[in-house]
Amino acid sequence: MIYTSLTGLSRHVIKELLAARVRTVEIRSPNNFIAIYDHQPGDRLFVTDSSAMDVVPGTTGLITTIKALQIITHRTIQSGEYYYEERESQAARLQLQLVGVGRVRRITSIEPGTPLTLDVDEVRYCGAR
């Protein structure tokens, strides 16, 4: 099945998602932010700790469902005697629920500025290699 991928998540987050089955993450990476921007609760994502450039056929990760999605804006203000600086950045908070474990069959799209989409097989058993 074809999934949009979130890449480069920490192994700690992956382990917590496996243990608790539900985990809220904050996405700040531009690649991952673009990937989830058009998604809604109920959509499925493939989540891996590999970076986007390191994803190859055979890469493993988790298949998840978005339970909640919130786009937030962080505003930071710095000022001094001679300057005033204001910065804004956007992030997304996702509550993910574990569906299962998956393995990449093939990369379907890796265009710059678009989400990384992958053809992923759900792994339902332990296979010896």
C-alpha positions as CSV (number, residue, x, y, z in Angstrom):
1,M,0.0,0.0,0.0
2,I,1.2,3.6,-0.7
3,Y,2.0,5.7,2.4
4,T,3.3,9.2,3.0
5,S,6.4,8.8,5.2
6,L,7.7,10.7,8.2
7,T,11.5,10.2,8.3
8,G,14.3,10.8,10.8
9,L,12.2,10.3,14.0
10,S,14.3,9.3,17.0
11,R,14.6,5.7,18.0
12,H,13.3,6.7,21.4
13,V,10.0,7.9,19.9
14,I,9.7,4.7,17.8
15,K,10.3,2.5,20.9
16,E,7.7,4.5,22.9
17,L,5.2,4.2,20.1
18,L,5.8,0.4,20.0
19,A,5.4,0.1,23.8
20,A,2.5,2.5,24.4
21,R,0.8,2.2,20.9
22,V,-0.1,5.9,21.1
23,R,2.3,8.8,21.0
24,T,2.2,12.5,20.4
25,V,5.0,14.0,18.4
26,E,5.9,17.6,17.4
27,I,7.0,17.9,13.8
28,R,9.4,20.8,13.0
29,S,11.4,19.4,10.1
30,P,10.4,21.0,6.8
31,N,10.3,17.7,5.0
32,N,8.0,16.1,7.6
33,F,5.9,19.2,7.9
34,I,5.2,19.2,4.1
35,A,4.5,15.5,4.4
36,I,1.6,15.9,6.9
37,Y,0.3,19.3,5.9
38,D,-2.6,17.9,3.7
39,H,-3.4,15.0,6.0
40,Q,-6.4,14.6,8.3
41,P,-7.1,12.4,11.3
42,G,-7.7,8.9,10.2
43,D,-5.1,8.9,7.5
44,R,-2.2,6.5,7.7
45,L,1.5,7.3,7.7
46,F,4.7,5.3,7.6
47,V,7.2,6.3,10.3
48,T,10.9,5.5,10.3
49,D,14.0,6.5,12.1
50,S,16.0,6.5,8.8
51,S,16.6,9.9,7.1
52,A,14.8,10.5,3.8
53,M,17.9,9.9,1.8
54,D,18.7,6.6,3.6
55,V,15.3,5.1,2.9
56,V,15.7,2.1,0.5
57,P,13.7,-1.0,-0.3
58,G,13.8,-3.1,2.8
59,T,13.8,-0.2,5.3
60,T,11.6,-1.0,8.2
61,G,9.3,1.3,10.2
62,L,5.9,1.6,11.7
63,I,2.5,2.0,10.0
64,T,0.5,4.5,12.1
65,T,-2.9,6.2,12.0
66,I,-3.2,10.0,12.8
67,K,-5.6,10.3,15.7
68,A,-5.2,14.1,16.1
69,L,-3.5,16.8,14.2
70,Q,-2.8,20.4,15.2
71,I,-0.8,23.1,13.3
72,I,0.7,25.6,15.7
73,T,2.8,28.8,15.3
74,H,5.7,29.6,17.6
75,R,6.5,33.2,18.0
76,T,9.8,34.4,19.5
77,I,10.6,38.0,20.3
78,Q,14.1,39.4,21.1
79,S,14.8,43.0,21.8
80,G,17.5,45.2,23.1
81,E,18.3,48.8,23.3
82,Y,18.8,49.2,19.6
83,Y,16.8,46.4,18.0
84,Y,13.5,44.5,18.0
85,E,13.3,41.1,16.3
86,E,10.3,38.8,15.9
87,R,10.4,35.3,14.5
88,E,7.7,32.9,13.7
89,S,7.9,29.2,12.9
90,Q,5.2,26.6,12.3
91,A,5.1,23.1,13.6
92,A,2.6,20.3,13.8
93,R,1.5,18.2,16.7
94,L,0.5,14.7,15.7
95,Q,-1.0,12.0,17.9
96,L,-0.1,8.7,16.2
97,Q,-1.6,5.3,16.9
98,L,0.3,2.2,16.0
99,V,-1.2,0.0,13.3
100,G,1.7,-2.4,12.6
101,V,5.2,-2.9,11.4
102,G,6.0,-2.3,7.7
103,R,8.8,-2.8,5.3
104,V,9.5,-0.6,2.2
105,R,8.9,-2.4,-1.1
106,R,9.7,0.6,-3.3
107,I,10.0,4.4,-3.3
108,T,7.1,5.9,-5.3
109,S,8.0,9.6,-5.1
110,I,11.1,11.5,-3.8
111,E,10.7,14.8,-5.5
112,P,12.1,17.9,-3.8
113,G,9.4,19.9,-2.1
114,T,6.9,17.0,-2.0
115,P,6.2,14.3,0.5
116,L,8.2,11.1,0.4
117,T,5.7,8.4,-0.6
118,L,6.5,4.7,-0.3
119,D,5.0,1.4,-1.3
120,V,5.0,-0.4,2.0
121,D,4.2,-4.0,2.9
122,E,2.8,-4.8,6.3
123,V,4.9,-7.3,8.2
124,R,2.6,-9.8,9.9
125,Y,5.2,-12.3,11.0
126,C,8.9,-12.6,11.8
127,G,10.8,-13.6,8.8
128,A,14.4,-15.0,8.9
129,R,16.9,-13.3,6.7
